[in-house]
């Protein structure tokens, strides 16, 4: 099913010329240059990047409350990379343990 041509036909039928112009621009700018099949990650859970990227971006903002020097940045990024690798390795080996929550029942 070609959604682009379907939308284009609907725009032509109902004389949506402004949207048709935008659609042509969008096609030339994005659809023509890139394969649309790579846009949808519904079936590939490993590549859903937005939440992970936003999480890491927020984490870095908290880590660097002020602009770091080049060497500080490299140091912290290397440290984060090694921590991430070690955590992943521990999970695979089954060594990973979740912290228990303290619940006070009074």
ABEGO torsion letter per residue (X at the ends): XBAAAAAAAAAAAAGBAAAAAAAAAAAAAAAAABBAAAABAAABAAABAAAAAAAAAAAAAAABABBBBAAAAAAAAAAAAAAAAAAAAAAAAGABBBBBBBBBBX
